[in-house]
Amino acid sequence: MEETINLGLIGFGTIGSGVVATLDKNMHLIEDKVQKKVKLKKIVDLDITTDRGVDVDPEVLSTNVDDILEDDEIDIIIELVGGYQPALNFILKAMENGKHVVTANKALLAKHWQEIIDCALKNHVRICFEASVGGGIPLLAPLNDGLAANNIETVYGIINGTANYILTKMDDAGLDFDVVLKEAQLMGYAEQDPTFDIEGHDTAQKLIILSILGFGVYVSQKNFHVEGITKIKPDDIKFAREELNSVVKLLAIAQVDEDGELEIRVHPTLVPQTHLLASVNDVFNAVYIVGDIVGPVLMYGQGAGMMPTASAVVADCIDIMQDMDSSVAYGPSKSRVKKIKDMSNVESKYYLRITALDKPGVLHSLSGILSDLNISIESVSQRKVDQTDAVPIFMVTHHALEKNVQKAIELIDKLDFVKEETMIIRLL
Amino acid sequence: MEETINLGLIGFGTIGSGVVATLDKNMHLIEDKVQKKVKLKKIVDLDITTDRGVDVDPEVLSTNVDDILEDDEIDIIIELVGGYQPALNFILKAMENGKHVVTANKALLAKHWQEIIDCALKNHVRICFEASVGGGIPLLAPLNDGLAANNIETVYGIINGTANYILTKMDDAGLDFDVVLKEAQLMGYAEQDPTFDIEGHDTAQKLIILSILGFGVYVSQKNFHVEGITKIKPDDIKFAREELNSVVKLLAIAQVDEDGELEIRVHPTLVPQTHLLASVNDVFNAVYIVGDIVGPVLMYGQGAGMMPTASAVVADCIDIMQDMDSSVAYGPSKSRVKKIKDMSNVESKYYLRITALDKPGVLHSLSGILSDLNISIESVSQRKVDQTDAVPIFMVTHHALEKNVQKAIELIDKLDFVKEETMIIRLL
C-alpha cells in the first residue's frame, strides 16, 4: 500500500462535513477496499472558522480554491459547493487539470450536462454523481450499469425528501400544507426558501439526470410539465385515502414507448395503497425502473441528509480510486427517444376537486362540460362541509386527454357557482 | 469499434436461453455501451438439439466444453450449468486459461467461495455473479460498491421467489401449503423437487454470499439455523394478518453488532404490514441493507426467472467488457466479525401456535412452563375450531431467548393435552 490518493473537498457545508466524518470513521475500510493510502489533503470553503463538529487539521483548511485546483498531487476533487457558479468553473478547471470529479450537484448537471461530460471525456477523467439523485441510495450505478443489458422503458418515483415529508405529515395529521411546511422548516427538513423542493424543480432536475442515464436523452426543464405540491389540501389526501385507497405522492415520471416517444413529467400523483411507492414515507425516496429484460426493479432509501448523501459521495470516490482509467458510459450513447410527447397529449385518469355551491343543476352543468370534451366520469362524490356555502365535489374520470381536462377545468372555473380554482391530481 | 469480445456460454437451459435472447434483442445497445464488437462464439450443452425458442446458428452449438475452455479467442465464459460439478472444474479451468467468468451459480459460490476467488485473483481475471442472489435485481454491486463507504450492519430480506410465491398464495386464498405447492409446480414457479426452495437451503446459500460481500465473513451453511416454510399453516397466516397486522415471510437475516458478533439465520418471520417487505409478494424478492453511514436501503425486483436472471448475467458481461483489468474487491478484506452467535442465544419475540385439548387448567400449565423459563407472554388467544377436539392456542411472547423457547416447546409438546407439534414463528 505505497501509493497515496489525495482528495480535495470544495464546499465544507452539511454534506461536506458528512464526507469528512465518513472518511474519518471508515478510512481503514476504504483504504482496505482500494488498496491504497487515501488522504483528504485540502478542504476549501469561504468559511473555515465555523465548527462543523468534525476533527480537521487546521493546515488542511483553505479559502483559496486554487490550493485544490492547482495542486498536482490531488487526484480527485469533491465538489459540494452547489449551484451553477462558481461550481461549474471549479469542475471544468479541475478536469482540465487532469483531476477526477465527484459531485452531488444535480442543478449543475441538469443544466450543463453536455459541457461537463464533454470536458470529462476530452480530459480522460471520470465524473461521478451518484449523490445527485436519491441521496444515499445506490441508484444511478444500478440504472447505468446493473441494468445495462436493458432498454429502459420507464423510470418513476419519489425523489424529493422534503415534498414527501410534507405529504406524509399532511396525511398523518390531517394538517394544512402551510402548517406542515413550517414544521418541516423547524425540523430542518425544508429550506428557509423551500420553493425548489415544493414546486417540483428539484425533482425535475433529478429526473433530467435519470432520463439521460436511462434513455440517453437530455430534456431541458422548460420542455416538460413540472408541478409542485402547494395546492394539495387535506381534503384531497383524505378523500384519496378513504375513497380511492390511494395516497398523494409527488412523482417524477419518464417513459418511452415503442415508437420512441418520451413522456416526461413531474406532478402530484395518486398512488394506490397496494403499490410499494405508497409505503415510501417521510424523507425516504424510491425509484422504480422498468427494463425490457428485467421487468420492474425498485431502489429505496434516504434521498437526502448529511450522512446518506456522504455515503454516496465517498462511494463514488472509492469507485474512482479502484479504477482511474475506467471507460465509463454515461447512459446509452444512442437514444431510442425520437420525440418528446407534449403534456397536452398525455393520457391519464384524473381526480378533480371542484368547489361549488350546493344547488340544483350543478352536477348537470359539470357533467355536460366533461361529456362535451369526451371525458367520462368514473365516480362522483359530494361531501357536506360545515361553515361554508361552497362544497367540494370529488370526481374521478376514466382515461382522458390532458388537453381536454385542462380545457374542461378552464370552462368549469368560469361557472358562476364554482367558487375556487379546481384541483386536479393525476392517477398513477 | 475494431476489437471483438467473444463470449462462451456453458449451459443452454432456461437462463442460458434468456441470455441468448437478451444478446439477440439488445446487442446494439450492448456493443454501443462497451464500444467493442461482441460475439457469442460458442454455446456448449449436452443437449444441442432441443428447440429453445431462440435463433442460434448451428455452428455455434457444441457438446464439447473444450470448444470454449480451450479457445484462446474466448474472453468471457458464462457458466449456467448449475450445481457443484462439473461447474467448478469448468470455472477453474476457464480462469486458469485467462478467461473471465460470469456465473449465476449460488450453490457453487456458497460452497467453494475461497477456492474460486483465489483462482480468479491468481489468474488476474474477474468473476462476476450478480445473478446468483436476487436474480435481476442489482443487489450485489450496490452492496459491494454503492455502499462501499459503509460498515454494513444488517442485511435481511426475501431472496427466494418460490417460497414467497407459496406464502403469498396461502395468504391470498387461505389454502394449505401442499395445495399451493402443487399449483406452483404446475405454474413453473416451483421445481418438481422443491426441497431446496421450501426448506430454506437456496435462501441460505444466497445469504452466505451476502454475508461475504457485506461483512467479509464466510459462514458455512452447517453453522447457522436454516428453517423452511413447510410447517406453516393457513391458521398461522390468518392469525398473523388479523390479530397481529403481520404477514409471514421467509427471511434471510444477517447482522453484526458492535462487538463483532454475527447473527445469521433463515426462517419464516412475522413482518408487520407497514414494513416494505410485507408488500413484497409472489416471486418478487427484496433485500434491506443497513449501513452505518447510509442507514437503510432496499432493493426490489424479480429474484428469479429466465429474463430477469439473464439481465443480471449480461450486465455482468458488460461490466467485464468495459473493464477487463478492474481491481475488484470481493467484499471487505478484513472482517469485523469476531464470532458467530449461536442460534440458542438469539433473542426475539415469538409467535407460538399450540394445539391442545380445550379443558380447564391448560393455560395454567402452559403459562407455568413459559414463566419458569423466563418467557413472558404478550398476548394469548384461543379460537374455537369445529370438528376437532383439539384447538389452536395462539401466543405472542415478549423478547425471549431462543434456547428458552426451544426448551419450553419441548416441555409443552410432552404435555398429554397437547395434540400436535407446537409451531413457532419469530417476529421481525
Boltz contact constraints between the chains, C-beta under 6 A:
constraints:
  - contact:
      token1: [A, 22]
      token2: [B, 149]
      max_distance: 6.0
  - contact:
      token1: [A, 22]
      token2: [B, 293]
      max_distance: 6.0
  - contact:
      token1: [A, 32]
      token2: [B, 333]
      max_distance: 6.0
  - contact:
      token1: [A, 32]
      token2: [B, 334]
      max_distance: 6.0
  - contact:
      token1: [A, 33]
      token2: [B, 148]
      max_distance: 6.0
  - contact:
      token1: [A, 33]
      token2: [B, 329]
      max_distance: 6.0
  - contact:
      token1: [A, 136]
      token2: [B, 294]
      max_distance: 6.0
  - contact:
      token1: [A, 137]
      token2: [B, 297]
      max_distance: 6.0
  - contact:
      token1: [A, 138]
      token2: [B, 142]
      max_distance: 6.0
  - contact:
      token1: [A, 138]
      token2: [B, 146]
      max_distance: 6.0
  - contact:
      token1: [A, 141]
      token2: [B, 146]
      max_distance: 6.0
  - contact:
      token1: [A, 142]
      token2: [B, 138]
      max_distance: 6.0
  - contact:
      token1: [A, 142]
      token2: [B, 142]
      max_distance: 6.0
  - contact:
      token1: [A, 146]
      token2: [B, 138]
      max_distance: 6.0
  - contact:
      token1: [A, 146]
      token2: [B, 141]
      max_distance: 6.0
  - contact:
      token1: [A, 146]
      token2: [B, 315]
      max_distance: 6.0
  - contact:
      token1: [A, 148]
      token2: [B, 33]
      max_distance: 6.0
  - contact:
      token1: [A, 148]
      token2: [B, 315]
      max_distance: 6.0
  - contact:
      token1: [A, 148]
      token2: [B, 318]
      max_distance: 6.0
  - contact:
      token1: [A, 149]
      token2: [B, 22]
      max_distance: 6.0
  - contact:
      token1: [A, 149]
      token2: [B, 311]
      max_distance: 6.0
  - contact:
      token1: [A, 149]
      token2: [B, 314]
      max_distance: 6.0
  - contact:
      token1: [A, 149]
      token2: [B, 315]
      max_distance: 6.0
  - contact:
      token1: [A, 150]
      token2: [B, 311]
      max_distance: 6.0
  - contact:
      token1: [A, 276]
      token2: [B, 279]
      max_distance: 6.0
  - contact:
      token1: [A, 279]
      token2: [B, 276]
      max_distance: 6.0
  - contact:
      token1: [A, 293]
      token2: [B, 22]
      max_distance: 6.0
  - contact:
      token1: [A, 293]
      token2: [B, 307]
      max_distance: 6.0
  - contact:
      token1: [A, 293]
      token2: [B, 311]
      max_distance: 6.0
  - contact:
      token1: [A, 294]
      token2: [B, 136]
      max_distance: 6.0
  - contact:
      token1: [A, 294]
      token2: [B, 308]
      max_distance: 6.0
  - contact:
      token1: [A, 294]
      token2: [B, 311]
      max_distance: 6.0
  - contact:
      token1: [A, 295]
      token2: [B, 302]
      max_distance: 6.0
  - contact:
      token1: [A, 295]
      token2: [B, 308]
      max_distance: 6.0
  - contact:
      token1: [A, 297]
      token2: [B, 137]
      max_distance: 6.0
  - contact:
      token1: [A, 297]
      token2: [B, 301]
      max_distance: 6.0
  - contact:
      token1: [A, 298]
      token2: [B, 300]
      max_distance: 6.0
  - contact:
      token1: [A, 299]
      token2: [B, 299]
      max_distance: 6.0
  - contact:
      token1: [A, 300]
      token2: [B, 298]
      max_distance: 6.0
  - contact:
      token1: [A, 301]
      token2: [B, 297]
      max_distance: 6.0
  - contact:
      token1: [A, 302]
      token2: [B, 295]
      max_distance: 6.0
  - contact:
      token1: [A, 307]
      token2: [B, 293]
      max_distance: 6.0
  - contact:
      token1: [A, 308]
      token2: [B, 294]
      max_distance: 6.0
  - contact:
      token1: [A, 308]
      token2: [B, 295]
      max_distance: 6.0
  - contact:
      token1: [A, 311]
      token2: [B, 149]
      max_distance: 6.0
  - contact:
      token1: [A, 311]
      token2: [B, 150]
      max_distance: 6.0
  - contact:
      token1: [A, 311]
      token2: [B, 293]
      max_distance: 6.0
  - contact:
      token1: [A, 311]
      token2: [B, 294]
      max_distance: 6.0
  - contact:
      token1: [A, 314]
      token2: [B, 149]
      max_distance: 6.0
  - contact:
      token1: [A, 315]
      token2: [B, 146]
      max_distance: 6.0
  - contact:
      token1: [A, 315]
      token2: [B, 148]
      max_distance: 6.0
  - contact:
      token1: [A, 315]
      token2: [B, 149]
      max_distance: 6.0
  - contact:
      token1: [A, 318]
      token2: [B, 148]
      max_distance: 6.0
  - contact:
      token1: [A, 322]
      token2: [B, 327]
      max_distance: 6.0
  - contact:
      token1: [A, 323]
      token2: [B, 326]
      max_distance: 6.0
  - contact:
      token1: [A, 326]
      token2: [B, 323]
      max_distance: 6.0
  - contact:
      token1: [A, 327]
      token2: [B, 322]
      max_distance: 6.0
  - contact:
      token1: [A, 329]
      token2: [B, 33]
      max_distance: 6.0
  - contact:
      token1: [A, 333]
      token2: [B, 32]
      max_distance: 6.0
  - contact:
      token1: [A, 334]
      token2: [B, 32]
      max_distance: 6.0
